[in-house]
Structures are given as C-alpha cells and as structure tokens.
Amino acid sequence: MNFRIFQQALLALAILISQAVTVAPASAAITRVADDPTRNLAKADRLNISFETWVTSPTAIYLKRVESNNNCKSTGGKGKYQGTWQVNAGFWKTYGGLKFAKKASKASCQEQDLVAYQGWLARGWSPWPPAKEFIP
C-alpha cells in the first residue's frame, strides 16, 4: 500500500470514528450533579441552600422514598430509626427535633423535614448512606 492511499484511508477512518462516537464532556460527572444543587457541597456552601430548594431536591425526594416510602410515621431498625428520614434519637435531639415531639415518627412530616435539613446543613448527606449511590 502506498503512503498516499494509507493517508486517505486513515483520514476516512478518523472521520467515521468522529461521526460515530460521541464523547462525554470531561465534566460529565459534575454536570450530572449540577442537576441537584445539594450535592458535593462544603459546609459553608450548604448554608446558601434554602430549605425549599433542599426539600425539593432530587436527592431529598429519593431518600424520603428509599428510607421510609415517604411515610412520616415509619419506624425501622427495631424502633431505632424513626420517621420519613429514619433518624435515630441522637440525630433527632441534636438537630432540634425535641421541640416538635419526643420521637421523629410523632412529629409532622414538615417538622421532620426541618430537622433533617438542619442535620444536612451540618453534615451533608452523610447520615443517609443511600445518597452515596444515588445519581440525580
């Protein structure tokens, strides 16, 4: 095969490959997370996220379904975990839940959301392990 034919074949192959393959941008992972403004934030940045934005975020909606099937009265772990967010007594107390009820499952859904939001402001999504695998 002479060099000119080889060069033309190589060019044709490059054109075919460029038309057939779509390359994801280098920031594809960041772009996916950008769909949910509550993900991968430093504590200082979490303070800029409003309760309304947080509670309607894809991650919050997903976790409420996974943790309790969005059931505010749910009890799991032989009673150790309570409410929509399946929080333990220590979490409930630390983030202000006792001003609403003795246990999360006894508080209203919105009160539970408010306490979970306070916990998220302090700790991010780390109290809810299923958040790690969720891709918004």
N, CA, C and O of each residue as an XYZ file, in Angstrom:
544
protein
N       0.867     -1.166      0.000
C       0.000      0.000      0.000
C       0.908      1.221      0.000
O       1.833      1.335      0.805
N       0.617      2.136     -0.931
C       1.484      3.309     -0.944
C       1.050      4.306      0.125
O      -0.065      4.219      0.641
N       1.903      5.230      0.453
C       1.695      6.168      1.557
C       0.448      7.022      1.369
O      -0.271      7.259      2.339
N       0.166      7.495      0.148
C      -0.997      8.355     -0.112
C      -2.300      7.615      0.147
O      -3.213      8.181      0.748
N      -2.412      6.372     -0.288
C      -3.624      5.585     -0.055
C      -3.786      5.343      1.454
O      -4.887      5.456      1.993
N      -2.684      5.012      2.121
C      -2.707      4.813      3.562
C      -3.194      6.068      4.283
O      -4.002      5.982      5.208
N      -2.709      7.220      3.864
C      -3.086      8.502      4.462
C      -4.573      8.774      4.261
O      -5.243      9.231      5.187
N      -5.099      8.502      3.067
C      -6.522      8.724      2.774
C      -7.394      7.766      3.588
O      -8.446      8.151      4.098
N      -6.947      6.528      3.702
C      -7.710      5.548      4.483
C      -7.757      5.949      5.952
O      -8.794      5.837      6.605
N      -6.637      6.412      6.456
C      -6.564      6.867      7.837
C      -7.483      8.066      8.080
O      -8.160      8.130      9.106
N      -7.509      9.001      7.155
C      -8.385     10.168      7.251
C      -9.850      9.741      7.212
O     -10.655     10.237      8.000
N     -10.202      8.844      6.324
C     -11.581      8.355      6.227
C     -11.992      7.658      7.530
O     -13.106      7.848      8.019
N     -11.091      6.861      8.077
C     -11.369      6.182      9.335
C     -11.576      7.185     10.469
O     -12.478      7.011     11.288
N     -10.765      8.212     10.523
C     -10.901      9.244     11.553
C     -12.238      9.952     11.438
O     -12.871     10.250     12.451
N     -12.675     10.225     10.219
C     -13.968     10.885     10.007
C     -15.100      9.974     10.467
O     -16.024     10.429     11.141
N     -15.036      8.695     10.111
C     -16.078      7.750     10.529
C     -16.152      7.650     12.053
O     -17.242      7.651     12.625
N     -15.024      7.567     12.689
C     -14.998      7.460     14.152
C     -15.568      8.718     14.794
O     -16.338      8.630     15.751
N     -15.204      9.873     14.285
C     -15.699     11.115     14.882
C     -17.202     11.266     14.709
O     -17.857     11.898     15.539
N     -17.758     10.701     13.651
C     -19.201     10.782     13.435
C     -19.953      9.743     14.254
O     -21.098      9.973     14.644
N     -19.326      8.609     14.518
C     -19.997      7.518     15.200
C     -19.916      7.603     16.716
O     -20.782      7.074     17.413
N     -18.904      8.249     17.226
C     -18.680      8.275     18.668
C     -18.966      9.668     19.214
O     -18.447     10.669     18.719
N     -19.796      9.706     20.236
C     -19.989     10.971     20.940
C     -19.229     10.868     22.245
O     -19.407      9.918     23.008
N     -18.413     11.814     22.487
C     -17.579     11.795     23.673
C     -18.231     12.655     24.746
O     -18.601     13.802     24.497
N     -18.368     12.088     25.944
C     -18.925     12.845     27.068
C     -17.929     13.914     27.479
O     -16.720     13.688     27.436
N     -18.422     15.068     27.873
C     -17.502     16.110     28.323
C     -16.743     15.660     29.561
O     -17.223     14.821     30.323
N     -15.576     16.211     29.754
C     -14.751     15.857     30.918
C     -15.493     16.141     32.217
O     -15.240     15.497     33.234
N     -16.398     17.095     32.182
C     -17.135     17.459     33.394
C     -18.475     16.738     33.485
O     -19.389     17.233     34.145
N     -18.614     15.584     32.841
C     -19.903     14.877     32.835
C     -20.395     14.581     34.242
O     -21.578     14.767     34.524
N     -19.528     14.130     35.123
C     -19.948     13.828     36.496
C     -20.416     15.090     37.197
O     -21.407     15.070     37.928
N     -19.714     16.173     36.979
C     -20.091     17.445     37.590
C     -21.413     17.923     36.999
O     -22.262     18.449     37.719
N     -21.589     17.745     35.707
C     -22.834     18.154     35.060
C     -24.009     17.388     35.644
O     -25.062     17.977     35.890
N     -23.851     16.065     35.877
C     -24.925     15.266     36.444
C     -25.292     15.767     37.840
O     -26.472     15.884     38.170
N     -24.304     16.057     38.639
C     -24.562     16.530     39.997
C     -25.146     17.934     39.980
O     -25.877     18.316     40.894
N     -24.827     18.704     38.946
C     -25.373     20.056     38.846
C     -26.895     20.032     38.744
O     -27.555     21.037     39.008
N     -27.460     18.863     38.353
C     -28.909     18.725     38.320
C     -29.510     18.799     39.721
O     -30.712     19.015     39.875
N     -28.678     18.621     40.731
C     -29.104     18.672     42.122
C     -28.144     19.601     42.868
O     -27.008     19.217     43.147
N     -28.583     20.801     43.189
C     -27.689     21.778     43.815
C     -27.277     21.436     45.242
O     -26.486     22.160     45.845
N     -27.804     20.343     45.787
C     -27.487     19.981     47.166
C     -26.326     19.003     47.282
O     -25.963     18.605     48.390
N     -25.746     18.614     46.170
C     -24.719     17.564     46.175
C     -23.304     18.125     46.216
O     -23.009     19.172     45.640
N     -22.438     17.396     46.915
C     -20.998     17.665     46.943
C     -20.649     19.093     47.343
O     -19.811     19.737     46.711
N     -21.282     19.572     48.374
C     -21.031     20.936     48.841
C     -20.266     20.937     50.154
O     -20.472     20.076     51.009
N     -19.395     21.898     50.299
C     -18.747     22.123     51.581
C     -19.788     22.691     52.549
O     -20.813     23.223     52.123
N     -19.524     22.578     53.826
C     -20.474     23.055     54.830
C     -20.847     24.521     54.601
O     -22.024     24.873     54.675
N     -19.881     25.361     54.329
C     -20.154     26.788     54.107
C     -21.081     26.990     52.907
O     -21.916     27.894     52.915
N     -20.939     26.163     51.889
C     -21.794     26.285     50.704
C     -23.205     25.763     50.969
O     -24.172     26.254     50.387
N     -23.319     24.764     51.850
C     -24.659     24.252     52.183
C     -25.510     25.336     52.829
O     -26.731     25.336     52.672
N     -24.892     26.246     53.543
C     -25.639     27.315     54.207
C     -26.349     28.233     53.219
O     -27.267     28.960     53.599
N     -25.937     28.205     51.966
C     -26.567     29.031     50.927
C     -27.765     28.354     50.262
O     -28.428     28.959     49.419
N     -28.046     27.109     50.631
C     -29.163     26.368     50.043
C     -30.382     26.525     50.946
O     -30.336     26.179     52.127
N     -31.452     27.041     50.396
C     -32.676     27.251     51.182
C     -33.348     25.917     51.502
O     -33.118     24.905     50.839
N     -34.175     25.950     52.525
C     -34.946     24.763     52.889
C     -35.783     24.299     51.706
O     -35.839     23.103     51.424
N     -36.431     25.223     51.014
C     -37.306     24.871     49.890
C     -36.518     24.181     48.783
O     -36.984     23.195     48.213
N     -35.333     24.690     48.476
C     -34.503     24.066     47.449
C     -34.069     22.678     47.895
O     -34.097     21.725     47.117
N     -33.669     22.577     49.157
C     -33.194     21.299     49.685
C     -34.288     20.242     49.689
O     -34.077     19.135     49.193
N     -35.455     20.565     50.242
C     -36.511     19.565     50.429
C     -37.114     19.100     49.091
O     -37.702     18.020     49.020
N     -36.971     19.902     48.049
C     -37.489     19.520     46.728
C     -36.380     19.024     45.800
O     -36.618     18.793     44.614
N     -35.185     18.863     46.331
C     -34.063     18.385     45.513
C     -34.260     16.912     45.156
O     -34.916     16.178     45.894
N     -33.697     16.480     44.031
C     -33.812     15.067     43.662
C     -33.286     14.117     44.740
O     -33.852     13.043     44.943
N     -32.226     14.494     45.421
C     -31.673     13.610     46.449
C     -32.625     13.497     47.633
O     -32.845     12.396     48.138
N     -33.189     14.606     48.084
C     -34.132     14.551     49.212
C     -35.353     13.713     48.852
O     -35.798     12.888     49.650
N     -35.883     13.916     47.687
C     -37.066     13.155     47.249
C     -36.733     11.665     47.192
O     -37.513     10.830     47.650
N     -35.581     11.343     46.633
C     -35.140      9.949     46.538
C     -34.994      9.334     47.938
O     -35.499      8.241     48.193
N     -34.309     10.033     48.834
C     -34.054      9.478     50.160
C     -35.338      9.276     50.959
O     -35.470      8.280     51.671
N     -36.265     10.187     50.853
C     -37.525     10.029     51.582
C     -38.255      8.764     51.123
O     -38.887      8.072     51.920
N     -38.156      8.482     49.840
C     -38.796      7.277     49.295
C     -38.040      6.021     49.742
O     -38.655      5.045     50.173
N     -36.720      6.046     49.640
C     -35.905      4.879     49.984
C     -35.929      4.592     51.483
O     -36.050      3.437     51.891
N     -35.815      5.623     52.295
C     -35.737      5.433     53.744
C     -37.057      4.962     54.353
O     -37.062      4.097     55.230
N     -38.172      5.526     53.894
C     -39.434      5.234     54.589
C     -40.638      5.106     53.669
O     -41.773      5.034     54.141
N     -40.407      5.076     52.374
C     -41.513      5.123     51.415
C     -42.346      6.384     51.638
O     -43.565      6.393     51.464
N     -41.640      7.452     52.032
C     -42.248      8.769     52.288
C     -43.329      8.703     53.370
O     -44.331      9.415     53.306
N     -43.112      7.848     54.353
C     -44.066      7.646     55.440
C     -43.536      8.301     56.719
O     -42.561      7.834     57.306
N     -44.180      9.371     57.135
C     -43.737     10.117     58.321
C     -43.842      9.312     59.611
O     -43.164      9.627     60.589
N     -44.663      8.300     59.630
C     -44.876      7.502     60.839
C     -44.024      6.236     60.859
O     -44.140      5.425     61.778
N     -43.188      6.066     59.874
C     -42.380      4.857     59.729
C     -41.417      4.657     60.894
O     -40.860      5.613     61.435
N     -41.234      3.385     61.269
C     -40.279      3.003     62.297
C     -39.483      1.827     61.755
O     -40.055      0.852     61.267
N     -38.167      1.922     61.843
C     -37.311      0.843     61.340
C     -36.226      0.500     62.328
O     -36.083      1.157     63.359
N     -35.460     -0.532     62.018
C     -34.353     -0.935     62.887
C     -34.798     -1.255     64.298
O     -34.147     -0.854     65.263
N     -35.924     -1.987     64.430
C     -36.477     -2.360     65.749
C     -36.736     -1.126     66.602
O     -36.523     -1.142     67.814
N     -37.200     -0.053     65.957
C     -37.552      1.176     66.664
C     -36.434      2.190     66.773
O     -36.651      3.306     67.247
N     -35.247      1.820     66.342
C     -34.101      2.725     66.463
C     -34.205      3.917     65.508
O     -33.749      5.013     65.832
N     -34.790      3.709     64.357
C     -34.891      4.758     63.341
C     -36.348      5.149     63.149
O     -37.233      4.297     63.075
N     -36.578      6.452     63.069
C     -37.944      6.967     63.081
C     -38.210      7.933     61.933
O     -37.318      8.634     61.456
N     -39.465      7.942     61.510
C     -39.965      8.965     60.597
C     -39.528      8.835     59.151
O     -38.922      7.847     58.736
N     -39.858      9.865     58.410
C     -39.580      9.912     56.983
C     -38.115      9.688     56.683
O     -37.765      8.969     55.747
N     -37.263     10.300     57.475
C     -35.818     10.283     57.223
C     -35.095      9.161     57.952
O     -33.884      9.002     57.801
N     -35.835      8.375     58.747
C     -35.264      7.263     59.511
C     -34.047      7.716     60.332
O     -32.949      7.173     60.209
N     -34.284      8.726     61.167
C     -33.223      9.256     62.022
C     -33.278      8.593     63.394
O     -34.343      8.179     63.853
N     -32.128      8.497     64.036
C     -32.107      7.928     65.387
C     -32.363      9.033     66.417
O     -32.443     10.211     66.070
N     -32.487      8.642     67.670
C     -32.818      9.597     68.737
C     -31.752     10.678     68.885
O     -32.076     11.836     69.147
N     -30.504     10.312     68.721
C     -29.420     11.291     68.839
C     -29.493     12.365     67.766
O     -29.310     13.549     68.050
N     -29.759     11.954     66.541
C     -29.907     12.913     65.440
C     -31.096     13.832     65.726
O     -30.996     15.053     65.609
N     -32.212     13.227     66.099
C     -33.440     13.981     66.364
C     -33.195     15.055     67.425
O     -33.617     16.200     67.262
N     -32.521     14.688     68.498
C     -32.239     15.616     69.586
C     -31.233     16.685     69.150
O     -31.449     17.875     69.382
N     -30.149     16.264     68.526
C     -29.071     17.182     68.146
C     -29.541     18.281     67.202
O     -29.095     19.423     67.312
N     -30.422     17.955     66.295
C     -30.828     18.934     65.280
C     -32.198     19.555     65.538
O     -32.843     20.045     64.611
N     -32.638     19.535     66.779
C     -33.800     20.318     67.196
C     -35.135     19.628     67.166
O     -36.164     20.291     67.297
N     -35.161     18.336     67.001
C     -36.426     17.622     66.897
C     -37.267     17.623     68.156
O     -38.494     17.575     68.075
N     -36.632     17.677     69.327
C     -37.388     17.596     70.578
C     -38.330     18.777     70.781
O     -39.262     18.689     71.580
N     -38.103     19.879     70.070
C     -39.059     20.994     70.193
C     -40.379     20.670     69.484
O     -41.378     21.366     69.669
N     -40.373     19.611     68.674
C     -41.597     19.211     67.962
C     -42.261     17.994     68.600
O     -43.480     17.971     68.776
N     -41.473     16.995     68.944
C     -42.015     15.750     69.504
C     -40.876     14.936     70.115
O     -39.703     15.175     69.826
N     -41.234     13.975     70.960
C     -40.227     13.129     71.598
C     -39.509     12.247     70.570
O     -38.309     12.001     70.692
N     -40.243     11.773     69.561
C     -39.692     10.924     68.501
C     -40.049     11.524     67.146
O     -41.062     12.207     66.997
N     -39.203     11.258     66.174
C     -39.468     11.784     64.825
C     -40.802     11.299     64.282
O     -41.528     12.064     63.646
N     -41.131     10.045     64.523
C     -42.380      9.495     63.975
C     -43.627     10.126     64.581
O     -44.729      9.920     64.074
N     -43.471     10.887     65.648
C     -44.604     11.570     66.282
C     -44.736     13.021     65.798
O     -45.728     13.685     66.099
N     -43.755     13.504     65.062
C     -43.781     14.882     64.537
C     -44.444     14.893     63.162
O     -44.604     13.851     62.527
N     -44.823     16.079     62.718
C     -45.417     16.189     61.378
C     -44.336     15.959     60.322
O     -43.142     16.018     60.615
N     -44.768     15.700     59.113
C     -43.827     15.485     58.007
C     -42.939     16.716     57.808
O     -41.731     16.583     57.615
N     -43.527     17.901     57.853
C     -42.739     19.115     57.652
C     -41.746     19.334     58.804
O     -40.618     19.769     58.577
N     -42.162     19.035     60.021
C     -41.240     19.163     61.147
C     -40.053     18.219     60.981
O     -38.916     18.588     61.274
N     -40.315     17.014     60.516
C     -39.235     16.069     60.260
C     -38.302     16.585     59.164
O     -37.082     16.454     59.263
N     -38.879     17.162     58.139
C     -38.065     17.739     57.063
C     -37.169     18.856     57.604
O     -35.998     18.951     57.235
N     -37.720     19.697     58.477
C     -36.940     20.803     59.040
C     -35.759     20.291     59.868
O     -34.663     20.847     59.799
N     -35.983     19.240     60.643
C     -34.905     18.672     61.455
C     -33.863     18.013     60.544
O     -32.662     18.173     60.757
N     -34.317     17.286     59.548
C     -33.382     16.653     58.610
C     -32.563     17.717     57.879
O     -31.371     17.529     57.637
N     -33.194     18.816     57.533
C     -32.487     19.920     56.873
C     -31.383     20.476     57.774
O     -30.277     20.746     57.307
N     -31.682     20.646     59.059
C     -30.658     21.127     59.994
C     -29.492     20.133     60.059
O     -28.328     20.533     60.104
N     -29.812     18.855     60.063
C     -28.767     17.836     60.045
C     -27.961     17.882     58.755
O     -26.741     17.721     58.778
N     -28.636     18.100     57.634
C     -27.946     18.204     56.346
C     -27.035     19.426     56.310
O     -25.922     19.352     55.789
N     -27.493     20.548     56.857
C     -26.639     21.742     56.889
C     -25.327     21.443     57.612
O     -24.263     21.910     57.206
N     -25.416     20.665     58.681
C     -24.228     20.358     59.478
C     -23.370     19.244     58.872
O     -22.141     19.301     58.928
N     -24.026     18.227     58.291
C     -23.292     17.014     57.919
C     -23.417     16.598     56.459
O     -22.826     15.600     56.045
N     -24.173     17.348     55.686
C     -24.384     16.937     54.297
C     -25.245     15.687     54.249
O     -26.036     15.433     55.157
N     -25.089     14.912     53.192
C     -25.906     13.713     53.019
C     -25.335     12.503     53.753
O     -25.901     11.414     53.657
N     -24.234     12.663     54.481
C     -23.575     11.517     55.123
C     -24.455     10.713     56.089
O     -24.224      9.511     56.216
N     -25.446     11.293     56.776
C     -26.278     10.460     57.650
C     -27.161      9.454     56.893
O     -27.732      8.546     57.499
N     -27.266      9.620     55.588
C     -28.126      8.758     54.780
C     -27.275      8.019     53.741
O     -27.061      8.537     52.645
N     -26.790      6.825     54.068
C     -25.906      6.076     53.169
C     -26.411      5.895     51.736
O     -25.594      5.924     50.816
N     -27.722      5.709     51.495
C     -28.149      5.541     50.111
C     -27.864      6.744     49.208
O     -27.904      6.623     47.984
N     -27.578      7.894     49.802
C     -27.278      9.081     48.993
C     -25.999      8.886     48.189
O     -25.856      9.466     47.113
N     -25.061      8.073     48.696
C     -23.787      7.871     48.002
C     -23.985      7.267     46.614
O     -23.316      7.664     45.660
N     -24.890      6.322     46.504
C     -25.096      5.627     45.235
C     -26.044      6.361     44.295
O     -26.082      6.077     43.097
N     -26.805      7.300     44.836
C     -27.798      7.995     44.017
C     -27.145      8.989     43.083
O     -26.319      9.801     43.500
N     -27.523      8.922     41.809
C     -27.059      9.892     40.813
C     -28.291     10.640     40.329
O     -29.173     10.061     39.694
N     -28.344     11.937     40.637
C     -29.526     12.726     40.227
C     -29.681     12.802     38.720
O     -30.620     13.426     38.226
